[in-house]
Amino acid sequence: MKLRYGTLTTEYEHVTIIADGRILLTNQLDNYPAGPTIMSMKAWASSSQEAVDMATRIGKELGFQVTGRVDVYDTEPGKPPRENPFGYDMDFVPYDEEPAGQK
């Protein structure tokens, strides 16, 4: 609310990143199967490119590799900004690699 009404300012923008990729066989994401996955993450960053770089780096640390399209959307924040850029609320949604009807 403070951001919306101008009582709090920040040099960062709030975005949501959605990336297509894969969870690798050796990973820290034990609750998810290896394979094609969509990753989402909210972030405070100085630019869309910085947000993409953050999502790619954090995903890689967890065992997720970006292999496809990455979309960045301006969104309302769920957490207030901090002194430095940061990402939060990461989520992973595995999907079937084969098109419907091709099994």
MODELLER restraints for C-alpha pairs under 7 A, 6 or more apart:
rsr = mdl.restraints
at = mdl.atoms
rsr.add(forms.Gaussian(group=physical.xy_distance, feature=features.Distance(at['CA:2:A'], at['CA:8:A']), mean=5.11, stdev=0.5))
rsr.add(forms.Gaussian(group=physical.xy_distance, feature=features.Distance(at['CA:3:A'], at['CA:9:A']), mean=6.07, stdev=0.5))
rsr.add(forms.Gaussian(group=physical.xy_distance, feature=features.Distance(at['CA:10:A'], at['CA:81:A']), mean=6.97, stdev=0.5))
rsr.add(forms.Gaussian(group=physical.xy_distance, feature=features.Distance(at['CA:11:A'], at['CA:46:A']), mean=6.65, stdev=0.5))
rsr.add(forms.Gaussian(group=physical.xy_distance, feature=features.Distance(at['CA:12:A'], at['CA:44:A']), mean=5.77, stdev=0.5))
rsr.add(forms.Gaussian(group=physical.xy_distance, feature=features.Distance(at['CA:12:A'], at['CA:45:A']), mean=5.05, stdev=0.5))
rsr.add(forms.Gaussian(group=physical.xy_distance, feature=features.Distance(at['CA:12:A'], at['CA:46:A']), mean=4.57, stdev=0.5))
rsr.add(forms.Gaussian(group=physical.xy_distance, feature=features.Distance(at['CA:13:A'], at['CA:44:A']), mean=5.58, stdev=0.5))
rsr.add(forms.Gaussian(group=physical.xy_distance, feature=features.Distance(at['CA:13:A'], at['CA:45:A']), mean=5.57, stdev=0.5))
rsr.add(forms.Gaussian(group=physical.xy_distance, feature=features.Distance(at['CA:13:A'], at['CA:46:A']), mean=6.03, stdev=0.5))
rsr.add(forms.Gaussian(group=physical.xy_distance, feature=features.Distance(at['CA:13:A'], at['CA:47:A']), mean=6.83, stdev=0.5))
rsr.add(forms.Gaussian(group=physical.xy_distance, feature=features.Distance(at['CA:14:A'], at['CA:43:A']), mean=5.74, stdev=0.5))
rsr.add(forms.Gaussian(group=physical.xy_distance, feature=features.Distance(at['CA:14:A'], at['CA:44:A']), mean=4.63, stdev=0.5))
rsr.add(forms.Gaussian(group=physical.xy_distance, feature=features.Distance(at['CA:14:A'], at['CA:45:A']), mean=6.58, stdev=0.5))
rsr.add(forms.Gaussian(group=physical.xy_distance, feature=features.Distance(at['CA:14:A'], at['CA:74:A']), mean=6.10, stdev=0.5))
rsr.add(forms.Gaussian(group=physical.xy_distance, feature=features.Distance(at['CA:14:A'], at['CA:75:A']), mean=6.01, stdev=0.5))
rsr.add(forms.Gaussian(group=physical.xy_distance, feature=features.Distance(at['CA:14:A'], at['CA:76:A']), mean=6.74, stdev=0.5))
rsr.add(forms.Gaussian(group=physical.xy_distance, feature=features.Distance(at['CA:14:A'], at['CA:77:A']), mean=5.99, stdev=0.5))
rsr.add(forms.Gaussian(group=physical.xy_distance, feature=features.Distance(at['CA:15:A'], at['CA:42:A']), mean=5.82, stdev=0.5))
rsr.add(forms.Gaussian(group=physical.xy_distance, feature=features.Distance(at['CA:15:A'], at['CA:43:A']), mean=5.45, stdev=0.5))
rsr.add(forms.Gaussian(group=physical.xy_distance, feature=features.Distance(at['CA:15:A'], at['CA:44:A']), mean=6.54, stdev=0.5))
rsr.add(forms.Gaussian(group=physical.xy_distance, feature=features.Distance(at['CA:15:A'], at['CA:72:A']), mean=6.41, stdev=0.5))
rsr.add(forms.Gaussian(group=physical.xy_distance, feature=features.Distance(at['CA:15:A'], at['CA:73:A']), mean=5.33, stdev=0.5))
rsr.add(forms.Gaussian(group=physical.xy_distance, feature=features.Distance(at['CA:15:A'], at['CA:74:A']), mean=4.48, stdev=0.5))
rsr.add(forms.Gaussian(group=physical.xy_distance, feature=features.Distance(at['CA:15:A'], at['CA:75:A']), mean=5.14, stdev=0.5))
rsr.add(forms.Gaussian(group=physical.xy_distance, feature=features.Distance(at['CA:16:A'], at['CA:40:A']), mean=7.00, stdev=0.5))
rsr.add(forms.Gaussian(group=physical.xy_distance, feature=features.Distance(at['CA:16:A'], at['CA:41:A']), mean=5.68, stdev=0.5))
rsr.add(forms.Gaussian(group=physical.xy_distance, feature=features.Distance(at['CA:16:A'], at['CA:42:A']), mean=4.34, stdev=0.5))
rsr.add(forms.Gaussian(group=physical.xy_distance, feature=features.Distance(at['CA:16:A'], at['CA:43:A']), mean=6.25, stdev=0.5))
rsr.add(forms.Gaussian(group=physical.xy_distance, feature=features.Distance(at['CA:16:A'], at['CA:72:A']), mean=5.74, stdev=0.5))
rsr.add(forms.Gaussian(group=physical.xy_distance, feature=features.Distance(at['CA:16:A'], at['CA:73:A']), mean=5.23, stdev=0.5))
rsr.add(forms.Gaussian(group=physical.xy_distance, feature=features.Distance(at['CA:16:A'], at['CA:74:A']), mean=6.50, stdev=0.5))
rsr.add(forms.Gaussian(group=physical.xy_distance, feature=features.Distance(at['CA:16:A'], at['CA:75:A']), mean=6.20, stdev=0.5))
rsr.add(forms.Gaussian(group=physical.xy_distance, feature=features.Distance(at['CA:17:A'], at['CA:40:A']), mean=5.48, stdev=0.5))
rsr.add(forms.Gaussian(group=physical.xy_distance, feature=features.Distance(at['CA:17:A'], at['CA:41:A']), mean=5.26, stdev=0.5))
rsr.add(forms.Gaussian(group=physical.xy_distance, feature=features.Distance(at['CA:17:A'], at['CA:42:A']), mean=6.25, stdev=0.5))
rsr.add(forms.Gaussian(group=physical.xy_distance, feature=features.Distance(at['CA:17:A'], at['CA:52:A']), mean=6.90, stdev=0.5))
rsr.add(forms.Gaussian(group=physical.xy_distance, feature=features.Distance(at['CA:17:A'], at['CA:70:A']), mean=6.96, stdev=0.5))
rsr.add(forms.Gaussian(group=physical.xy_distance, feature=features.Distance(at['CA:17:A'], at['CA:71:A']), mean=5.73, stdev=0.5))
rsr.add(forms.Gaussian(group=physical.xy_distance, feature=features.Distance(at['CA:17:A'], at['CA:72:A']), mean=4.61, stdev=0.5))
rsr.add(forms.Gaussian(group=physical.xy_distance, feature=features.Distance(at['CA:17:A'], at['CA:73:A']), mean=6.52, stdev=0.5))
rsr.add(forms.Gaussian(group=physical.xy_distance, feature=features.Distance(at['CA:18:A'], at['CA:38:A']), mean=6.87, stdev=0.5))
rsr.add(forms.Gaussian(group=physical.xy_distance, feature=features.Distance(at['CA:18:A'], at['CA:39:A']), mean=5.70, stdev=0.5))
rsr.add(forms.Gaussian(group=physical.xy_distance, feature=features.Distance(at['CA:18:A'], at['CA:40:A']), mean=4.46, stdev=0.5))
rsr.add(forms.Gaussian(group=physical.xy_distance, feature=features.Distance(at['CA:18:A'], at['CA:41:A']), mean=6.75, stdev=0.5))
rsr.add(forms.Gaussian(group=physical.xy_distance, feature=features.Distance(at['CA:18:A'], at['CA:70:A']), mean=5.71, stdev=0.5))
rsr.add(forms.Gaussian(group=physical.xy_distance, feature=features.Distance(at['CA:18:A'], at['CA:71:A']), mean=5.21, stdev=0.5))
rsr.add(forms.Gaussian(group=physical.xy_distance, feature=features.Distance(at['CA:18:A'], at['CA:72:A']), mean=6.53, stdev=0.5))
rsr.add(forms.Gaussian(group=physical.xy_distance, feature=features.Distance(at['CA:19:A'], at['CA:38:A']), mean=5.67, stdev=0.5))
rsr.add(forms.Gaussian(group=physical.xy_distance, feature=features.Distance(at['CA:19:A'], at['CA:39:A']), mean=5.18, stdev=0.5))
rsr.add(forms.Gaussian(group=physical.xy_distance, feature=features.Distance(at['CA:19:A'], at['CA:40:A']), mean=6.39, stdev=0.5))
rsr.add(forms.Gaussian(group=physical.xy_distance, feature=features.Distance(at['CA:19:A'], at['CA:66:A']), mean=6.46, stdev=0.5))
rsr.add(forms.Gaussian(group=physical.xy_distance, feature=features.Distance(at['CA:19:A'], at['CA:69:A']), mean=5.92, stdev=0.5))
rsr.add(forms.Gaussian(group=physical.xy_distance, feature=features.Distance(at['CA:19:A'], at['CA:70:A']), mean=4.30, stdev=0.5))
rsr.add(forms.Gaussian(group=physical.xy_distance, feature=features.Distance(at['CA:19:A'], at['CA:71:A']), mean=6.39, stdev=0.5))
rsr.add(forms.Gaussian(group=physical.xy_distance, feature=features.Distance(at['CA:20:A'], at['CA:37:A']), mean=6.22, stdev=0.5))
rsr.add(forms.Gaussian(group=physical.xy_distance, feature=features.Distance(at['CA:20:A'], at['CA:38:A']), mean=4.73, stdev=0.5))
rsr.add(forms.Gaussian(group=physical.xy_distance, feature=features.Distance(at['CA:20:A'], at['CA:39:A']), mean=6.48, stdev=0.5))
rsr.add(forms.Gaussian(group=physical.xy_distance, feature=features.Distance(at['CA:20:A'], at['CA:66:A']), mean=5.94, stdev=0.5))
rsr.add(forms.Gaussian(group=physical.xy_distance, feature=features.Distance(at['CA:20:A'], at['CA:67:A']), mean=6.16, stdev=0.5))
rsr.add(forms.Gaussian(group=physical.xy_distance, feature=features.Distance(at['CA:20:A'], at['CA:68:A']), mean=4.92, stdev=0.5))
rsr.add(forms.Gaussian(group=physical.xy_distance, feature=features.Distance(at['CA:20:A'], at['CA:69:A']), mean=5.50, stdev=0.5))
rsr.add(forms.Gaussian(group=physical.xy_distance, feature=features.Distance(at['CA:20:A'], at['CA:70:A']), mean=6.41, stdev=0.5))
rsr.add(forms.Gaussian(group=physical.xy_distance, feature=features.Distance(at['CA:21:A'], at['CA:36:A']), mean=5.79, stdev=0.5))
rsr.add(forms.Gaussian(group=physical.xy_distance, feature=features.Distance(at['CA:21:A'], at['CA:37:A']), mean=5.45, stdev=0.5))
rsr.add(forms.Gaussian(group=physical.xy_distance, feature=features.Distance(at['CA:21:A'], at['CA:38:A']), mean=6.15, stdev=0.5))
rsr.add(forms.Gaussian(group=physical.xy_distance, feature=features.Distance(at['CA:21:A'], at['CA:64:A']), mean=6.85, stdev=0.5))
rsr.add(forms.Gaussian(group=physical.xy_distance, feature=features.Distance(at['CA:21:A'], at['CA:65:A']), mean=5.43, stdev=0.5))
rsr.add(forms.Gaussian(group=physical.xy_distance, feature=features.Distance(at['CA:21:A'], at['CA:66:A']), mean=4.19, stdev=0.5))
rsr.add(forms.Gaussian(group=physical.xy_distance, feature=features.Distance(at['CA:21:A'], at['CA:67:A']), mean=4.46, stdev=0.5))
rsr.add(forms.Gaussian(group=physical.xy_distance, feature=features.Distance(at['CA:21:A'], at['CA:68:A']), mean=5.81, stdev=0.5))
rsr.add(forms.Gaussian(group=physical.xy_distance, feature=features.Distance(at['CA:22:A'], at['CA:34:A']), mean=6.98, stdev=0.5))
rsr.add(forms.Gaussian(group=physical.xy_distance, feature=features.Distance(at['CA:22:A'], at['CA:35:A']), mean=5.03, stdev=0.5))
rsr.add(forms.Gaussian(group=physical.xy_distance, feature=features.Distance(at['CA:22:A'], at['CA:36:A']), mean=4.34, stdev=0.5))
rsr.add(forms.Gaussian(group=physical.xy_distance, feature=features.Distance(at['CA:22:A'], at['CA:37:A']), mean=5.16, stdev=0.5))
rsr.add(forms.Gaussian(group=physical.xy_distance, feature=features.Distance(at['CA:22:A'], at['CA:64:A']), mean=5.62, stdev=0.5))
rsr.add(forms.Gaussian(group=physical.xy_distance, feature=features.Distance(at['CA:22:A'], at['CA:65:A']), mean=5.33, stdev=0.5))
rsr.add(forms.Gaussian(group=physical.xy_distance, feature=features.Distance(at['CA:22:A'], at['CA:66:A']), mean=6.59, stdev=0.5))
rsr.add(forms.Gaussian(group=physical.xy_distance, feature=features.Distance(at['CA:22:A'], at['CA:67:A']), mean=6.87, stdev=0.5))
rsr.add(forms.Gaussian(group=physical.xy_distance, feature=features.Distance(at['CA:23:A'], at['CA:34:A']), mean=4.76, stdev=0.5))
rsr.add(forms.Gaussian(group=physical.xy_distance, feature=features.Distance(at['CA:23:A'], at['CA:35:A']), mean=5.22, stdev=0.5))
rsr.add(forms.Gaussian(group=physical.xy_distance, feature=features.Distance(at['CA:23:A'], at['CA:36:A']), mean=6.47, stdev=0.5))
rsr.add(forms.Gaussian(group=physical.xy_distance, feature=features.Distance(at['CA:23:A'], at['CA:37:A']), mean=6.38, stdev=0.5))
rsr.add(forms.Gaussian(group=physical.xy_distance, feature=features.Distance(at['CA:23:A'], at['CA:63:A']), mean=5.82, stdev=0.5))
rsr.add(forms.Gaussian(group=physical.xy_distance, feature=features.Distance(at['CA:23:A'], at['CA:64:A']), mean=4.46, stdev=0.5))
rsr.add(forms.Gaussian(group=physical.xy_distance, feature=features.Distance(at['CA:23:A'], at['CA:65:A']), mean=6.42, stdev=0.5))
rsr.add(forms.Gaussian(group=physical.xy_distance, feature=features.Distance(at['CA:24:A'], at['CA:34:A']), mean=5.27, stdev=0.5))
rsr.add(forms.Gaussian(group=physical.xy_distance, feature=features.Distance(at['CA:24:A'], at['CA:35:A']), mean=6.59, stdev=0.5))
rsr.add(forms.Gaussian(group=physical.xy_distance, feature=features.Distance(at['CA:24:A'], at['CA:63:A']), mean=5.54, stdev=0.5))
rsr.add(forms.Gaussian(group=physical.xy_distance, feature=features.Distance(at['CA:24:A'], at['CA:64:A']), mean=6.07, stdev=0.5))
rsr.add(forms.Gaussian(group=physical.xy_distance, feature=features.Distance(at['CA:25:A'], at['CA:34:A']), mean=5.19, stdev=0.5))
rsr.add(forms.Gaussian(group=physical.xy_distance, feature=features.Distance(at['CA:26:A'], at['CA:63:A']), mean=6.72, stdev=0.5))
rsr.add(forms.Gaussian(group=physical.xy_distance, feature=features.Distance(at['CA:27:A'], at['CA:62:A']), mean=6.01, stdev=0.5))
rsr.add(forms.Gaussian(group=physical.xy_distance, feature=features.Distance(at['CA:27:A'], at['CA:63:A']), mean=4.23, stdev=0.5))
rsr.add(forms.Gaussian(group=physical.xy_distance, feature=features.Distance(at['CA:28:A'], at['CA:62:A']), mean=5.17, stdev=0.5))
rsr.add(forms.Gaussian(group=physical.xy_distance, feature=features.Distance(at['CA:28:A'], at['CA:63:A']), mean=5.99, stdev=0.5))
rsr.add(forms.Gaussian(group=physical.xy_distance, feature=features.Distance(at['CA:29:A'], at['CA:62:A']), mean=6.40, stdev=0.5))
rsr.add(forms.Gaussian(group=physical.xy_distance, feature=features.Distance(at['CA:29:A'], at['CA:63:A']), mean=6.78, stdev=0.5))
rsr.add(forms.Gaussian(group=physical.xy_distance, feature=features.Distance(at['CA:36:A'], at['CA:94:A']), mean=5.82, stdev=0.5))
rsr.add(forms.Gaussian(group=physical.xy_distance, feature=features.Distance(at['CA:36:A'], at['CA:95:A']), mean=5.85, stdev=0.5))
rsr.add(forms.Gaussian(group=physical.xy_distance, feature=features.Distance(at['CA:36:A'], at['CA:96:A']), mean=6.99, stdev=0.5))
rsr.add(forms.Gaussian(group=physical.xy_distance, feature=features.Distance(at['CA:36:A'], at['CA:97:A']), mean=6.34, stdev=0.5))
rsr.add(forms.Gaussian(group=physical.xy_distance, feature=features.Distance(at['CA:37:A'], at['CA:92:A']), mean=6.36, stdev=0.5))
rsr.add(forms.Gaussian(group=physical.xy_distance, feature=features.Distance(at['CA:37:A'], at['CA:93:A']), mean=5.36, stdev=0.5))
rsr.add(forms.Gaussian(group=physical.xy_distance, feature=features.Distance(at['CA:37:A'], at['CA:94:A']), mean=4.01, stdev=0.5))
rsr.add(forms.Gaussian(group=physical.xy_distance, feature=features.Distance(at['CA:37:A'], at['CA:95:A']), mean=5.71, stdev=0.5))
rsr.add(forms.Gaussian(group=physical.xy_distance, feature=features.Distance(at['CA:38:A'], at['CA:92:A']), mean=5.66, stdev=0.5))
rsr.add(forms.Gaussian(group=physical.xy_distance, feature=features.Distance(at['CA:38:A'], at['CA:93:A']), mean=5.09, stdev=0.5))
rsr.add(forms.Gaussian(group=physical.xy_distance, feature=features.Distance(at['CA:38:A'], at['CA:94:A']), mean=6.23, stdev=0.5))
rsr.add(forms.Gaussian(group=physical.xy_distance, feature=features.Distance(at['CA:39:A'], at['CA:91:A']), mean=5.66, stdev=0.5))
rsr.add(forms.Gaussian(group=physical.xy_distance, feature=features.Distance(at['CA:39:A'], at['CA:92:A']), mean=4.54, stdev=0.5))
rsr.add(forms.Gaussian(group=physical.xy_distance, feature=features.Distance(at['CA:39:A'], at['CA:93:A']), mean=6.47, stdev=0.5))
rsr.add(forms.Gaussian(group=physical.xy_distance, feature=features.Distance(at['CA:40:A'], at['CA:90:A']), mean=5.52, stdev=0.5))
rsr.add(forms.Gaussian(group=physical.xy_distance, feature=features.Distance(at['CA:40:A'], at['CA:91:A']), mean=5.22, stdev=0.5))
rsr.add(forms.Gaussian(group=physical.xy_distance, feature=features.Distance(at['CA:40:A'], at['CA:92:A']), mean=6.51, stdev=0.5))
rsr.add(forms.Gaussian(group=physical.xy_distance, feature=features.Distance(at['CA:41:A'], at['CA:55:A']), mean=6.91, stdev=0.5))
rsr.add(forms.Gaussian(group=physical.xy_distance, feature=features.Distance(at['CA:41:A'], at['CA:87:A']), mean=6.54, stdev=0.5))
rsr.add(forms.Gaussian(group=physical.xy_distance, feature=features.Distance(at['CA:41:A'], at['CA:88:A']), mean=6.04, stdev=0.5))
rsr.add(forms.Gaussian(group=physical.xy_distance, feature=features.Distance(at['CA:41:A'], at['CA:89:A']), mean=5.61, stdev=0.5))
rsr.add(forms.Gaussian(group=physical.xy_distance, feature=features.Distance(at['CA:41:A'], at['CA:90:A']), mean=4.33, stdev=0.5))
rsr.add(forms.Gaussian(group=physical.xy_distance, feature=features.Distance(at['CA:41:A'], at['CA:91:A']), mean=6.53, stdev=0.5))
rsr.add(forms.Gaussian(group=physical.xy_distance, feature=features.Distance(at['CA:42:A'], at['CA:87:A']), mean=5.63, stdev=0.5))
rsr.add(forms.Gaussian(group=physical.xy_distance, feature=features.Distance(at['CA:42:A'], at['CA:88:A']), mean=5.35, stdev=0.5))
rsr.add(forms.Gaussian(group=physical.xy_distance, feature=features.Distance(at['CA:42:A'], at['CA:89:A']), mean=5.94, stdev=0.5))
rsr.add(forms.Gaussian(group=physical.xy_distance, feature=features.Distance(at['CA:42:A'], at['CA:90:A']), mean=6.94, stdev=0.5))
rsr.add(forms.Gaussian(group=physical.xy_distance, feature=features.Distance(at['CA:43:A'], at['CA:51:A']), mean=6.47, stdev=0.5))
rsr.add(forms.Gaussian(group=physical.xy_distance, feature=features.Distance(at['CA:43:A'], at['CA:86:A']), mean=5.64, stdev=0.5))
rsr.add(forms.Gaussian(group=physical.xy_distance, feature=features.Distance(at['CA:43:A'], at['CA:87:A']), mean=4.10, stdev=0.5))
rsr.add(forms.Gaussian(group=physical.xy_distance, feature=features.Distance(at['CA:43:A'], at['CA:88:A']), mean=6.10, stdev=0.5))
rsr.add(forms.Gaussian(group=physical.xy_distance, feature=features.Distance(at['CA:44:A'], at['CA:81:A']), mean=6.34, stdev=0.5))
rsr.add(forms.Gaussian(group=physical.xy_distance, feature=features.Distance(at['CA:44:A'], at['CA:85:A']), mean=5.18, stdev=0.5))
rsr.add(forms.Gaussian(group=physical.xy_distance, feature=features.Distance(at['CA:44:A'], at['CA:86:A']), mean=5.46, stdev=0.5))
rsr.add(forms.Gaussian(group=physical.xy_distance, feature=features.Distance(at['CA:44:A'], at['CA:87:A']), mean=6.41, stdev=0.5))
rsr.add(forms.Gaussian(group=physical.xy_distance, feature=features.Distance(at['CA:45:A'], at['CA:51:A']), mean=5.52, stdev=0.5))
rsr.add(forms.Gaussian(group=physical.xy_distance, feature=features.Distance(at['CA:45:A'], at['CA:85:A']), mean=4.80, stdev=0.5))
rsr.add(forms.Gaussian(group=physical.xy_distance, feature=features.Distance(at['CA:45:A'], at['CA:86:A']), mean=6.75, stdev=0.5))
rsr.add(forms.Gaussian(group=physical.xy_distance, feature=features.Distance(at['CA:48:A'], at['CA:72:A']), mean=6.59, stdev=0.5))
rsr.add(forms.Gaussian(group=physical.xy_distance, feature=features.Distance(at['CA:56:A'], at['CA:66:A']), mean=6.42, stdev=0.5))
rsr.add(forms.Gaussian(group=physical.xy_distance, feature=features.Distance(at['CA:59:A'], at['CA:65:A']), mean=6.49, stdev=0.5))
